[in-house]
Amino acid sequence: MRRTGGELRSAVDKAALVGTVTGPSRPRMASLVASTLLVPEARRPSARSARPVRVPDHDGALYLRPRSRDVLALQFVFTEGHHLPPADLAGPVERIVVFGANIGLPMADLADRYPDARLLGVEPDADNVRVARANLAGIADRASVVEAAVWHTAETLSLGWETDAWGLSVAPAEPDGTETVVEAVAAADVVDGFADDGPVDYLLVNIEGGWHDLLAHDAGWARSVRCIKVEIQDRYDEAVALLEGLGFDTSIERLPWGAFVTGIRRPPR
């Protein structure tokens, strides 16, 4: 997810966010919010800097890094709810996959809402993975995070991050060897390996502009997904067309900074 610094700051209601935190963590959250709003994320804080906060209706602490976008991610997940599957998704939700798990906040909330579900996240950034695993430690028996990028095929990708970025971007690596690289796993291997006893009931895709390559190439893996939600910042019509071509009935939710396109697999005729 990527937004400008101004868009991020305007999206946060400081009072509302502080109000989501209970007990002794309230002053810490106030400090985290203030630092996030006032200081651009000029460098990415280490996972070692993460501190616990508590959120109502969530069992256990969630870890956030000061002076990072983690506080805004908490606001985004626990007050906006854009990461949730559509209300009209029929049947039980027992297998959930997140491409672009970040620090695991969407997975933590989905695990609360679907206590019988197994969850798998894929995330390319090592520090994000460390924080995500801390955030999911209480449900490690049914939720895990793999440190890798997800792509339409297994290959080496370049890993990018910019000041004020919400997440990391990936692209095919150049041969000059000057980039930070990450190994990608094929989406088909993730889906097929996780859904060994049934389809993926819900797939959330938060991988910056990589969503287009993921869907535009051979996406036979999508047949094993009942519902998919993709975060996009542009090419809205293409996203809808690609999902429809993969056999989903689609809807789009437009927001000031982008959109979410949701697909529910059409029932067989």
C-alpha positions as CSV (number, residue, x, y, z in Angstrom):
1,M,0.0,0.0,0.0
2,R,1.5,3.3,-1.0
3,R,0.3,6.8,-0.3
4,T,1.9,10.2,0.0
5,G,2.9,11.6,3.4
6,G,0.1,14.2,3.2
7,E,-2.5,11.6,2.4
8,L,-1.3,9.4,5.3
9,R,-1.4,12.3,7.8
10,S,-4.8,13.5,6.8
11,A,-6.2,10.0,7.1
12,V,-5.4,9.7,10.8
13,D,-7.8,11.0,13.4
14,K,-5.4,11.2,16.4
15,A,-8.1,11.2,19.1
16,A,-9.9,8.2,17.6
17,L,-6.7,6.2,17.3
18,V,-5.6,6.9,20.9
19,G,-9.1,5.9,22.0
20,T,-8.7,2.4,20.6
21,V,-6.0,1.6,23.1
22,T,-6.7,0.6,26.7
23,G,-4.9,0.4,30.0
24,P,-1.3,1.5,30.5
25,S,-0.5,1.5,26.7
26,R,-2.6,4.7,26.1
27,P,0.3,7.2,26.8
28,R,2.6,5.1,24.6
29,M,0.1,5.1,21.7
30,A,-0.3,8.9,22.0
31,S,3.5,9.2,21.7
32,L,3.6,6.8,18.8
33,V,0.8,8.7,16.9
34,A,2.5,12.1,17.5
35,S,5.8,10.9,16.2
36,T,4.2,9.3,13.2
37,L,2.3,12.5,12.3
38,L,5.2,14.9,12.8
39,V,8.2,13.0,11.5
40,P,8.5,11.5,8.0
41,E,9.6,7.9,7.9
42,A,13.1,8.8,6.5
43,R,14.5,5.4,7.5
44,R,12.8,2.1,8.3
45,P,13.0,1.4,12.0
46,S,14.3,-2.0,13.2
47,A,12.0,-4.7,14.4
48,R,13.9,-4.5,17.7
49,S,12.3,-1.0,18.3
50,A,8.7,-2.5,18.3
51,R,6.7,-1.8,21.5
52,P,3.4,-3.5,22.6
53,V,0.0,-1.8,22.6
54,R,-3.4,-3.3,23.3
55,V,-6.5,-3.1,21.2
56,P,-10.0,-3.9,22.4
57,D,-11.4,-7.3,21.5
58,H,-7.9,-8.6,20.6
59,D,-6.4,-11.1,22.9
60,G,-2.8,-10.1,23.6
61,A,-0.6,-7.2,22.6
62,L,0.2,-6.0,19.1
63,Y,3.7,-4.7,18.4
64,L,4.4,-1.4,16.6
65,R,7.6,0.4,15.7
66,P,7.8,4.1,16.8
67,R,8.2,6.7,14.1
68,S,7.0,4.3,11.4
69,R,3.8,3.7,9.5
70,D,2.8,0.9,11.8
71,V,0.6,3.2,13.9
72,L,-1.3,4.2,10.7
73,A,-1.5,0.5,9.7
74,L,-3.2,-0.2,13.0
75,Q,-5.7,2.6,12.4
76,F,-6.3,1.4,8.8
77,V,-7.0,-2.2,9.9
78,F,-9.0,-1.8,13.1
79,T,-11.1,1.2,12.1
80,E,-11.4,1.1,8.3
81,G,-11.9,-2.7,7.7
82,H,-10.9,-2.6,4.1
83,H,-9.0,-5.9,4.6
84,L,-12.1,-7.9,5.3
85,P,-13.9,-10.3,2.9
86,P,-17.2,-9.2,1.5
87,A,-20.3,-9.7,3.7
88,D,-21.9,-11.8,1.0
89,L,-19.1,-14.4,0.8
90,A,-21.0,-17.7,1.3
91,G,-19.8,-20.7,3.3
92,P,-17.2,-21.0,6.1
93,V,-13.9,-19.2,5.9
94,E,-11.3,-21.8,6.9
95,R,-8.2,-20.9,4.8
96,I,-7.0,-17.3,4.5
97,V,-3.9,-16.2,2.6
98,V,-2.4,-12.7,2.6
99,F,0.1,-11.6,-0.1
100,G,2.0,-8.7,1.4
101,A,1.5,-9.4,5.1
102,N,3.4,-6.4,6.3
103,I,3.5,-6.6,10.2
104,G,0.6,-9.1,10.4
105,L,-2.2,-6.7,11.5
106,P,-4.7,-7.8,8.9
107,M,-3.9,-11.4,9.7
108,A,-4.4,-10.8,13.4
109,D,-7.8,-9.2,12.9
110,L,-8.9,-11.9,10.5
111,A,-7.8,-14.5,13.0
112,D,-10.0,-12.9,15.6
113,R,-13.0,-12.8,13.3
114,Y,-12.5,-16.4,12.0
115,P,-11.3,-18.4,15.0
116,D,-11.5,-21.7,13.1
117,A,-9.4,-20.5,10.1
118,R,-5.8,-21.3,9.3
119,L,-3.8,-18.3,7.9
120,L,-0.7,-17.9,5.8
121,G,1.1,-14.6,5.1
122,V,3.8,-13.9,2.6
123,E,6.0,-10.8,3.2
124,P,9.4,-9.9,1.6
125,D,10.8,-7.6,4.3
126,A,12.7,-9.3,7.1
127,D,12.0,-6.7,9.8
128,N,8.3,-6.7,8.9
129,V,8.3,-10.5,9.2
130,R,9.9,-10.4,12.6
131,V,7.2,-8.0,13.9
132,A,4.4,-10.0,12.2
133,R,5.5,-13.2,13.9
134,A,5.5,-11.4,17.2
135,N,2.0,-10.1,16.5
136,L,0.8,-13.6,15.6
137,A,2.7,-15.5,18.3
138,G,-0.4,-16.3,20.3
139,I,-1.9,-18.1,17.4
140,A,1.2,-19.6,15.9
141,D,-0.5,-23.0,15.7
142,R,-2.7,-21.7,12.9
143,A,-1.1,-18.6,11.5
144,S,2.4,-18.3,9.9
145,V,4.3,-15.8,7.8
146,V,6.8,-16.8,5.1
147,E,9.7,-14.4,4.3
148,A,9.5,-14.0,0.6
149,A,8.0,-12.0,-2.2
150,V,5.1,-13.5,-4.1
151,W,5.0,-13.2,-7.9
152,H,3.5,-15.0,-10.9
153,T,6.7,-17.1,-11.1
154,A,9.6,-18.0,-8.9
155,E,12.5,-15.6,-9.6
156,T,14.8,-12.9,-8.2
157,L,13.2,-9.5,-7.7
158,S,14.5,-6.1,-6.7
159,L,13.1,-4.8,-3.5
160,G,12.4,-1.0,-3.2
161,W,11.3,1.4,-0.5
162,E,10.9,5.1,-0.5
163,T,10.5,7.8,2.2
164,D,6.8,8.1,3.0
165,A,6.0,4.8,1.4
166,W,3.4,2.6,3.0
167,G,5.0,-0.7,1.9
168,L,7.7,-2.2,-0.3
169,S,7.6,-2.6,-4.0
170,V,9.1,-5.4,-6.1
171,A,10.1,-5.6,-9.7
172,P,12.2,-7.9,-11.9
173,A,15.8,-7.5,-10.9
174,E,18.3,-5.8,-13.2
175,P,21.5,-7.8,-14.1
176,D,23.9,-5.0,-12.8
177,G,23.7,-6.3,-9.3
178,T,23.3,-2.9,-7.6
179,E,19.8,-3.5,-6.2
180,T,18.5,-5.0,-3.1
181,V,17.1,-8.3,-4.2
182,V,14.6,-10.8,-2.7
183,E,13.7,-14.3,-3.8
184,A,10.1,-14.6,-5.0
185,V,7.8,-17.7,-4.7
186,A,5.2,-18.4,-7.3
187,A,1.7,-17.7,-6.3
188,A,0.6,-21.1,-7.6
189,D,3.1,-22.8,-5.2
190,V,1.8,-20.8,-2.2
191,V,-1.9,-21.5,-3.0
192,D,-1.5,-25.1,-3.9
193,G,0.8,-25.8,-1.0
194,F,-1.5,-24.2,1.6
195,A,-4.9,-25.4,0.3
196,D,-4.0,-29.1,0.3
197,D,-7.4,-30.0,1.8
198,G,-9.6,-27.5,0.0
199,P,-9.7,-24.1,-1.7
200,V,-8.4,-20.8,-0.3
201,D,-11.5,-19.2,1.0
202,Y,-10.1,-15.7,1.0
203,L,-7.0,-14.2,-0.5
204,L,-6.0,-10.6,0.3
205,V,-3.4,-9.1,-2.1
206,N,-1.4,-6.0,-0.9
207,I,1.7,-6.1,-3.1
208,E,1.8,-2.6,-4.6
209,G,1.9,-2.5,-8.4
210,G,2.9,-6.1,-8.5
211,W,-0.8,-7.1,-8.5
212,H,-1.0,-6.5,-12.3
213,D,1.8,-8.9,-13.2
214,L,0.4,-11.4,-10.7
215,L,-3.1,-11.5,-12.4
216,A,-2.1,-10.8,-16.0
217,H,0.2,-13.8,-16.4
218,D,-0.9,-17.4,-16.1
219,A,-3.1,-17.4,-13.0
220,G,-4.3,-21.0,-13.0
221,W,-3.8,-20.9,-9.2
222,A,-6.8,-18.5,-9.0
223,R,-9.1,-21.5,-9.6
224,S,-8.3,-22.6,-6.1
225,V,-9.4,-19.3,-4.6
226,R,-13.1,-18.7,-3.7
227,C,-12.7,-14.9,-2.9
228,I,-10.0,-12.4,-3.7
229,K,-9.5,-8.8,-2.7
230,V,-6.8,-6.7,-4.4
231,E,-5.6,-3.3,-3.3
232,I,-4.8,-1.1,-6.3
233,Q,-3.7,2.5,-6.9
234,D,-4.4,2.7,-10.6
235,R,-5.5,0.7,-13.7
236,Y,-8.9,0.2,-12.1
237,D,-10.6,-1.1,-15.3
238,E,-7.8,-3.5,-15.9
239,A,-8.1,-5.0,-12.4
240,V,-11.8,-5.6,-12.9
241,A,-11.3,-7.1,-16.3
242,L,-8.5,-9.4,-15.1
243,L,-10.5,-10.7,-12.2
244,E,-13.6,-11.3,-14.4
245,G,-11.4,-13.1,-16.9
246,L,-10.3,-15.4,-14.0
247,G,-13.9,-16.4,-13.3
248,F,-14.8,-13.9,-10.5
249,D,-17.8,-11.7,-10.1
250,T,-16.3,-8.4,-9.2
251,S,-17.0,-5.2,-7.3
252,I,-14.9,-2.1,-6.8
253,E,-14.6,0.2,-3.8
254,R,-13.0,3.5,-4.7
255,L,-11.1,5.5,-2.1
256,P,-9.3,8.8,-2.2
257,W,-5.9,7.1,-2.6
258,G,-6.9,4.1,-4.6
259,A,-9.3,1.2,-4.6
260,F,-10.1,-2.4,-3.6
261,V,-11.3,-4.8,-6.2
262,T,-13.1,-7.8,-4.8
263,G,-13.9,-11.0,-6.7
264,I,-16.1,-13.9,-5.6
265,R,-15.8,-17.0,-7.8
266,R,-18.8,-17.6,-10.0
267,P,-20.7,-20.8,-9.2
268,P,-20.3,-23.5,-11.8
269,R,-23.1,-23.7,-14.3
